[in-house]
């Protein structure tokens, strides 16, 4: 399978009256109730989980736009500032703590 293809899983029906194994699969996918949706990887394990609850969900393929370009941007944004002044400015001040 292509690494940049993901699956959008949307729960259509509730889990009331369903076996506990199907409830566990929905929880494992990250679905919380009818109308909730989650994007998961298109691998063998996820497809097996989806197959068990296919009567409760709808599935669409979603491509990840700019997957190759995103890696270059992520590495460029991880650079750390070299001056000591910017490190001190980024630390949160202790004076903002409020006792409750």
N, CA, C and O atoms as a GROMACS GRO file, in nm:
protein
  400
    1UNK      N    1   0.083  -0.118   0.000
    1UNK     CA    2   0.000   0.000   0.000
    1UNK      C    3   0.087   0.125   0.000
    1UNK      O    4   0.202   0.122   0.044
    2UNK      N    5   0.031   0.231  -0.049
    2UNK     CA    6   0.104   0.357  -0.053
    2UNK      C    7   0.109   0.418   0.087
    2UNK      O    8   0.010   0.416   0.160
    3UNK      N    9   0.223   0.472   0.124
    3UNK     CA   10   0.242   0.527   0.258
    3UNK      C   11   0.167   0.659   0.277
    3UNK      O   12   0.135   0.696   0.390
    4UNK      N   13   0.139   0.730   0.168
    4UNK     CA   14   0.074   0.860   0.183
    4UNK      C   15  -0.078   0.851   0.179
    4UNK      O   16  -0.144   0.954   0.188
    5UNK      N   17  -0.136   0.734   0.165
    5UNK     CA   18  -0.281   0.718   0.165
    5UNK      C   19  -0.325   0.681   0.306
    5UNK      O   20  -0.271   0.588   0.367
    6UNK      N   21  -0.422   0.755   0.358
    6UNK     CA   22  -0.477   0.729   0.491
    6UNK      C   23  -0.626   0.704   0.476
    6UNK      O   24  -0.682   0.726   0.369
    7UNK      N   25  -0.690   0.658   0.581
    7UNK     CA   26  -0.831   0.627   0.579
    7UNK      C   27  -0.906   0.718   0.676
    7UNK      O   28  -0.868   0.730   0.792
    8UNK      N   29  -1.012   0.780   0.629
    8UNK     CA   30  -1.100   0.859   0.713
    8UNK      C   31  -1.216   0.768   0.753
    8UNK      O   32  -1.293   0.724   0.668
    9UNK      N   33  -1.227   0.740   0.883
    9UNK     CA   34  -1.331   0.652   0.934
    9UNK      C   35  -1.430   0.737   1.011
    9UNK      O   36  -1.393   0.808   1.105
   10UNK      N   37  -1.557   0.731   0.971
   10UNK     CA   38  -1.662   0.811   1.034
   10UNK      C   39  -1.768   0.716   1.091
   10UNK      O   40  -1.821   0.633   1.018
   11UNK      N   41  -1.797   0.728   1.219
   11UNK     CA   42  -1.896   0.642   1.282
   11UNK      C   43  -2.036   0.690   1.247
   11UNK      O   44  -2.067   0.808   1.266
   12UNK      N   45  -2.120   0.601   1.196
   12UNK     CA   46  -2.255   0.635   1.154
   12UNK      C   47  -2.360   0.591   1.255
   12UNK      O   48  -2.460   0.660   1.276
   13UNK      N   49  -2.338   0.476   1.319
   13UNK     CA   50  -2.436   0.421   1.412
   13UNK      C   51  -2.375   0.409   1.550
   13UNK      O   52  -2.253   0.400   1.565
   14UNK      N   53  -2.461   0.411   1.650
   14UNK     CA   54  -2.415   0.399   1.788
   14UNK      C   55  -2.378   0.256   1.823
   14UNK      O   56  -2.402   0.164   1.746
   15UNK      N   57  -2.320   0.239   1.942
   15UNK     CA   58  -2.276   0.106   1.982
   15UNK      C   59  -2.369   0.042   2.084
   15UNK      O   60  -2.334  -0.061   2.142
   16UNK      N   61  -2.485   0.101   2.108
   16UNK     CA   62  -2.581   0.042   2.201
   16UNK      C   63  -2.632  -0.090   2.144
   16UNK      O   64  -2.673  -0.098   2.029
   17UNK      N   65  -2.630  -0.192   2.227
   17UNK     CA   66  -2.678  -0.323   2.186
   17UNK      C   67  -2.578  -0.404   2.105
   17UNK      O   68  -2.611  -0.511   2.056
   18UNK      N   69  -2.456  -0.354   2.091
   18UNK     CA   70  -2.351  -0.423   2.015
   18UNK      C   71  -2.266  -0.507   2.110
   18UNK      O   72  -2.257  -0.476   2.228
   19UNK      N   73  -2.205  -0.612   2.059
   19UNK     CA   74  -2.117  -0.693   2.144
   19UNK      C   75  -1.998  -0.612   2.194
   19UNK      O   76  -1.957  -0.513   2.132
   20UNK      N   77  -1.943  -0.654   2.308
   20UNK     CA   78  -1.834  -0.579   2.370
   20UNK      C   79  -1.710  -0.577   2.283
   20UNK      O   80  -1.630  -0.484   2.293
   21UNK      N   81  -1.692  -0.678   2.198
   21UNK     CA   82  -1.574  -0.678   2.110
   21UNK      C   83  -1.582  -0.565   2.009
   21UNK      O   84  -1.481  -0.503   1.977
   22UNK      N   85  -1.702  -0.538   1.958
   22UNK     CA   86  -1.718  -0.428   1.863
   22UNK      C   87  -1.701  -0.294   1.933
   22UNK      O   88  -1.649  -0.199   1.874
   23UNK      N   89  -1.743  -0.285   2.058
   23UNK     CA   90  -1.724  -0.161   2.135
   23UNK      C   91  -1.575  -0.134   2.155
   23UNK      O   92  -1.530  -0.020   2.145
   24UNK      N   93  -1.499  -0.242   2.184
   24UNK     CA   94  -1.355  -0.226   2.202
   24UNK      C   95  -1.286  -0.183   2.073
   24UNK      O   96  -1.191  -0.104   2.076
   25UNK      N   97  -1.332  -0.234   1.960
   25UNK     CA   98  -1.272  -0.197   1.832
   25UNK      C   99  -1.299  -0.050   1.802
   25UNK      O  100  -1.209   0.022   1.758
   26UNK      N  101  -1.422  -0.004   1.827
   26UNK     CA  102  -1.452   0.138   1.805
   26UNK      C  103  -1.367   0.227   1.896
   26UNK      O  104  -1.318   0.331   1.853
   27UNK      N  105  -1.349   0.184   2.020
   27UNK     CA  106  -1.265   0.261   2.112
   27UNK      C  107  -1.120   0.260   2.067
   27UNK      O  108  -1.049   0.360   2.078
   28UNK      N  109  -1.074   0.146   2.016
   28UNK     CA  110  -0.938   0.134   1.968
   28UNK      C  111  -0.911   0.220   1.845
   28UNK      O  112  -0.800   0.269   1.826
   29UNK      N  113  -1.013   0.238   1.763
   29UNK     CA  114  -1.000   0.326   1.647
   29UNK      C  115  -1.002   0.473   1.687
   29UNK      O  116  -0.959   0.559   1.610
   30UNK      N  117  -1.052   0.503   1.806
   30UNK     CA  118  -1.060   0.641   1.852
   30UNK      C  119  -1.194   0.706   1.826
   30UNK      O  120  -1.206   0.828   1.835
   31UNK      N  121  -1.295   0.626   1.795
   31UNK     CA  122  -1.429   0.680   1.770
   31UNK      C  123  -1.506   0.687   1.900
   31UNK      O  124  -1.501   0.594   1.981
   32UNK      N  125  -1.579   0.798   1.920
   32UNK     CA  126  -1.647   0.821   2.047
   32UNK      C  127  -1.797   0.813   2.038
   32UNK      O  128  -1.864   0.806   2.141
   33UNK      N  129  -1.854   0.815   1.920
   33UNK     CA  130  -1.998   0.810   1.906
   33UNK      C  131  -2.036   0.846   1.764
   33UNK      O  132  -1.950   0.881   1.683
   34UNK      N  133  -2.165   0.836   1.733
   34UNK     CA  134  -2.210   0.869   1.597
   34UNK      C  135  -2.170   1.011   1.558
   34UNK      O  136  -2.189   1.105   1.635
   35UNK      N  137  -2.114   1.025   1.439
   35UNK     CA  138  -2.070   1.154   1.390
   35UNK      C  139  -1.923   1.180   1.412
   35UNK      O  140  -1.866   1.270   1.349
   36UNK      N  141  -1.858   1.105   1.501
   36UNK     CA  142  -1.715   1.128   1.523
   36UNK      C  143  -1.636   1.064   1.410
   36UNK      O  144  -1.677   0.964   1.351
   37UNK      N  145  -1.523   1.124   1.380
   37UNK     CA  146  -1.439   1.073   1.271
   37UNK      C  147  -1.293   1.080   1.311
   37UNK      O  148  -1.253   1.161   1.395
   38UNK      N  149  -1.214   0.991   1.250
   38UNK     CA  150  -1.073   0.982   1.280
   38UNK      C  151  -1.000   0.940   1.153
   38UNK      O  152  -1.055   0.866   1.071
   39UNK      N  153  -0.876   0.987   1.137
   39UNK     CA  154  -0.792   0.949   1.024
   39UNK      C  155  -0.689   0.850   1.075
   39UNK      O  156  -0.612   0.880   1.167
   40UNK      N  157  -0.687   0.731   1.014
   40UNK     CA  158  -0.595   0.626   1.056
   40UNK      C  159  -0.510   0.583   0.938
   40UNK      O  160  -0.543   0.612   0.823
   41UNK      N  161  -0.401   0.515   0.967
   41UNK     CA  162  -0.313   0.464   0.862
   41UNK      C  163  -0.378   0.352   0.784
   41UNK      O  164  -0.463   0.279   0.836
   42UNK      N  165  -0.338   0.339   0.661
   42UNK     CA  166  -0.393   0.235   0.575
   42UNK      C  167  -0.301   0.113   0.582
   42UNK      O  168  -0.232   0.081   0.485
   43UNK      N  169  -0.302   0.046   0.697
   43UNK     CA  170  -0.222  -0.074   0.709
   43UNK      C  171  -0.313  -0.193   0.742
   43UNK      O  172  -0.434  -0.178   0.761
   44UNK      N  173  -0.252  -0.308   0.748
   44UNK     CA  174  -0.328  -0.432   0.760
   44UNK      C  175  -0.407  -0.438   0.892
   44UNK      O  176  -0.521  -0.485   0.892
   45UNK      N  177  -0.350  -0.395   1.000
   45UNK     CA  178  -0.416  -0.400   1.131
   45UNK      C  179  -0.539  -0.310   1.134
   45UNK      O  180  -0.645  -0.350   1.183
   46UNK      N  181  -0.525  -0.189   1.083
   46UNK     CA  182  -0.639  -0.096   1.083
   46UNK      C  183  -0.751  -0.145   0.992
   46UNK      O  184  -0.869  -0.133   1.027
   47UNK      N  185  -0.716  -0.200   0.877
   47UNK     CA  186  -0.820  -0.253   0.788
   47UNK      C  187  -0.893  -0.369   0.853
   47UNK      O  188  -1.013  -0.386   0.831
   48UNK      N  189  -0.824  -0.451   0.932
   48UNK     CA  190  -0.889  -0.560   1.004
   48UNK      C  191  -0.985  -0.509   1.109
   48UNK      O  192  -1.094  -0.564   1.125
   49UNK      N  193  -0.946  -0.403   1.180
   49UNK     CA  194  -1.034  -0.344   1.281
   49UNK      C  195  -1.158  -0.285   1.214
   49UNK      O  196  -1.270  -0.300   1.263
   50UNK      N  197  -1.136  -0.216   1.102
   50UNK     CA  198  -1.248  -0.154   1.031
   50UNK      C  199  -1.343  -0.260   0.979
   50UNK      O  200  -1.465  -0.240   0.980
   51UNK      N  201  -1.290  -0.372   0.934
   51UNK     CA  202  -1.374  -0.479   0.880
   51UNK      C  203  -1.469  -0.534   0.986
   51UNK      O  204  -1.581  -0.573   0.952
   52UNK      N  205  -1.428  -0.536   1.112
   52UNK     CA  206  -1.513  -0.587   1.219
   52UNK      C  207  -1.632  -0.496   1.249
   52UNK      O  208  -1.736  -0.543   1.296
   53UNK      N  209  -1.618  -0.366   1.221
   53UNK     CA  210  -1.725  -0.271   1.251
   53UNK      C  211  -1.772  -0.199   1.125
   53UNK      O  212  -1.823  -0.087   1.133
   54UNK      N  213  -1.755  -0.261   1.011
   54UNK     CA  214  -1.789  -0.196   0.884
   54UNK      C  215  -1.937  -0.160   0.876
   54UNK      O  216  -1.973  -0.065   0.806
   55UNK      N  217  -2.023  -0.233   0.945
   55UNK     CA  218  -2.166  -0.204   0.944
   55UNK      C  219  -2.201  -0.081   1.030
   55UNK      O  220  -2.315  -0.034   1.027
   56UNK      N  221  -2.104  -0.029   1.105
   56UNK     CA  222  -2.127   0.087   1.191
   56UNK      C  223  -2.058   0.213   1.141
   56UNK      O  224  -2.087   0.323   1.189
   57UNK      N  225  -1.966   0.200   1.045
   57UNK     CA  226  -1.884   0.312   1.002
   57UNK      C  227  -1.886   0.326   0.850
   57UNK      O  228  -1.927   0.235   0.778
   58UNK      N  229  -1.841   0.443   0.803
   58UNK     CA  230  -1.813   0.463   0.661
   58UNK      C  231  -1.664   0.496   0.649
   58UNK      O  232  -1.605   0.556   0.739
   59UNK      N  233  -1.605   0.456   0.537
   59UNK     CA  234  -1.460   0.470   0.519
   59UNK      C  235  -1.433   0.541   0.387
   59UNK      O  236  -1.494   0.509   0.285
   60UNK      N  237  -1.341   0.638   0.389
   60UNK     CA  238  -1.297   0.708   0.268
   60UNK      C  239  -1.146   0.712   0.267
   60UNK      O  240  -1.082   0.721   0.373
   61UNK      N  241  -1.088   0.707   0.149
   61UNK     CA  242  -0.944   0.722   0.136
   61UNK      C  243  -0.910   0.870   0.134
   61UNK      O  244  -0.976   0.949   0.067
   62UNK      N  245  -0.807   0.908   0.207
   62UNK     CA  246  -0.763   1.046   0.214
   62UNK      C  247  -0.614   1.048   0.188
   62UNK      O  248  -0.538   0.976   0.253
   63UNK      N  249  -0.571   1.128   0.092
   63UNK     CA  250  -0.428   1.144   0.066
   63UNK      C  251  -0.371   1.251   0.156
   63UNK      O  252  -0.439   1.348   0.190
   64UNK      N  253  -0.246   1.236   0.194
   64UNK     CA  254  -0.179   1.337   0.275
   64UNK      C  255  -0.113   1.435   0.180
   64UNK      O  256  -0.016   1.398   0.114
   65UNK      N  257  -0.163   1.560   0.169
   65UNK     CA  258  -0.106   1.655   0.074
   65UNK      C  259   0.032   1.702   0.118
   65UNK      O  260   0.051   1.738   0.235
   66UNK      N  261   0.126   1.704   0.027
   66UNK     CA  262   0.260   1.755   0.053
   66UNK      C  263   0.337   1.674   0.154
   66UNK      O  264   0.409   1.730   0.236
   67UNK      N  265   0.324   1.542   0.151
   67UNK     CA  266   0.392   1.459   0.250
   67UNK      C  267   0.544   1.471   0.237
   67UNK      O  268   0.613   1.477   0.338
   68UNK      N  269   0.596   1.475   0.116
   68UNK     CA  270   0.741   1.484   0.098
   68UNK      C  271   0.791   1.624   0.133
   68UNK      O  272   0.898   1.637   0.192
   69UNK      N  273   0.716   1.728   0.098
   69UNK     CA  274   0.757   1.865   0.127
   69UNK      C  275   0.745   1.894   0.276
   69UNK      O  276   0.821   1.975   0.329
   70UNK      N  277   0.652   1.830   0.345
   70UNK     CA  278   0.633   1.853   0.487
   70UNK      C  279   0.750   1.807   0.569
   70UNK      O  280   0.778   1.865   0.674
   71UNK      N  281   0.820   1.703   0.525
   71UNK     CA  282   0.936   1.654   0.599
   71UNK      C  283   1.047   1.757   0.599
   71UNK      O  284   1.115   1.775   0.700
   72UNK      N  285   1.069   1.824   0.487
   72UNK     CA  286   1.174   1.925   0.479
   72UNK      C  287   1.140   2.044   0.568
   72UNK      O  288   1.229   2.101   0.632
   73UNK      N  289   1.013   2.083   0.572
   73UNK     CA  290   0.973   2.196   0.656
   73UNK      C  291   0.986   2.161   0.804
   73UNK      O  292   1.024   2.246   0.884
   74UNK      N  293   0.955   2.036   0.840
   74UNK     CA  294   0.962   1.996   0.981
   74UNK      C  295   1.106   2.000   1.031
   74UNK      O  296   1.129   2.041   1.145
   75UNK      N  297   1.201   1.959   0.949
   75UNK     CA  298   1.339   1.961   0.994
   75UNK      C  299   1.392   2.104   1.001
   75UNK      O  300   1.476   2.134   1.086
   76UNK      N  301   1.345   2.192   0.913
   76UNK     CA  302   1.390   2.331   0.916
   76UNK      C  303   1.336   2.404   1.038
   76UNK      O  304   1.404   2.491   1.091
   77UNK      N  305   1.216   2.372   1.084
   77UNK     CA  306   1.157   2.441   1.197
   77UNK      C  307   1.212   2.392   1.330
   77UNK      O  308   1.186   2.455   1.433
   78UNK      N  309   1.286   2.282   1.332
   78UNK     CA  310   1.341   2.229   1.455
   78UNK      C  311   1.471   2.295   1.497
   78UNK      O  312   1.528   2.260   1.600
   79UNK      N  313   1.520   2.390   1.419
   79UNK     CA  314   1.646   2.454   1.454
   79UNK      C  315   1.628   2.536   1.581
   79UNK      O  316   1.524   2.600   1.601
   80UNK      N  317   1.728   2.536   1.667
   80UNK     CA  318   1.720   2.606   1.795
   80UNK      C  319   1.789   2.741   1.783
   80UNK      O  320   1.885   2.755   1.708
   81UNK      N  321   1.741   2.840   1.856
   81UNK     CA  322   1.807   2.971   1.853
   81UNK      C  323   1.944   2.963   1.918
   81UNK      O  324   1.964   2.887   2.013
   82UNK      N  325   2.038   3.041   1.867
   82UNK     CA  326   2.176   3.034   1.915
   82UNK      C  327   2.208   3.140   2.019
   82UNK      O  328   2.308   3.128   2.090
   83UNK      N  329   2.126   3.242   2.031
   83UNK     CA  330   2.156   3.347   2.129
   83UNK      C  331   2.093   3.312   2.264
   83UNK      O  332   1.986   3.252   2.269
   84UNK      N  333   2.159   3.350   2.372
   84UNK     CA  334   2.111   3.322   2.507
   84UNK      C  335   1.991   3.406   2.544
   84UNK      O  336   1.912   3.366   2.629
   85UNK      N  337   1.975   3.524   2.480
   85UNK     CA  338   1.864   3.613   2.515
   85UNK      C  339   1.730   3.553   2.476
   85UNK      O  340   1.632   3.568   2.549
   86UNK      N  341   1.723   3.485   2.362
   86UNK     CA  342   1.596   3.431   2.320
   86UNK      C  343   1.556   3.311   2.405
   86UNK      O  344   1.438   3.283   2.420
   87UNK      N  345   1.655   3.238   2.461
   87UNK     CA  346   1.622   3.127   2.550
   87UNK      C  347   1.560   3.178   2.678
   87UNK      O  348   1.465   3.119   2.729
   88UNK      N  349   1.613   3.287   2.731
   88UNK     CA  350   1.560   3.343   2.854
   88UNK      C  351   1.420   3.400   2.831
   88UNK      O  352   1.337   3.393   2.921
   89UNK      N  353   1.394   3.455   2.714
   89UNK     CA  354   1.264   3.514   2.685
   89UNK      C  355   1.157   3.406   2.668
   89UNK      O  356   1.039   3.433   2.691
   90UNK      N  357   1.197   3.286   2.628
   90UNK     CA  358   1.098   3.182   2.604
   90UNK      C  359   1.056   3.109   2.731
   90UNK      O  360   0.958   3.034   2.729
   91UNK      N  361   1.129   3.129   2.843
   91UNK     CA  362   1.093   3.062   2.967
   91UNK      C  363   0.974   3.133   3.030
   91UNK      O  364   0.969   3.256   3.032
   92UNK      N  365   0.878   3.056   3.082
   92UNK     CA  366   0.763   3.119   3.148
   92UNK      C  367   0.805   3.180   3.281
   92UNK      O  368   0.891   3.125   3.350
   93UNK      N  369   0.745   3.292   3.316
   93UNK     CA  370   0.782   3.357   3.442
   93UNK      C  371   0.707   3.292   3.557
   93UNK      O  372   0.593   3.248   3.542
   94UNK      N  373   0.772   3.287   3.672
   94UNK     CA  374   0.713   3.224   3.789
   94UNK      C  375   0.613   3.318   3.857
   94UNK      O  376   0.537   3.273   3.943
   95UNK      N  377   0.612   3.445   3.822
   95UNK     CA  378   0.525   3.542   3.887
   95UNK      C  379   0.378   3.525   3.848
   95UNK      O  380   0.290   3.581   3.913
   96UNK      N  381   0.351   3.451   3.744
   96UNK     CA  382   0.214   3.436   3.696
   96UNK      C  383   0.135   3.328   3.767
   96UNK      O  384   0.016   3.310   3.739
   97UNK      N  385   0.199   3.255   3.859
   97UNK     CA  386   0.130   3.149   3.931
   97UNK      C  387   0.030   3.210   4.030
   97UNK      O  388   0.061   3.305   4.102
   98UNK      N  389  -0.090   3.153   4.031
   98UNK     CA  390  -0.195   3.203   4.119
   98UNK      C  391  -0.238   3.091   4.212
   98UNK      O  392  -0.265   2.979   4.168
   99UNK      N  393  -0.243   3.120   4.340
   99UNK     CA  394  -0.289   3.018   4.437
   99UNK      C  395  -0.440   3.013   4.434
   99UNK      O  396  -0.508   3.115   4.427
  100UNK      N  397  -0.491   2.891   4.438
  100UNK     CA  398  -0.638   2.877   4.438
  100UNK      C  399  -0.689   2.826   4.569
  100UNK      O  400  -0.810   2.809   4.586
   0.00000   0.00000   0.00000
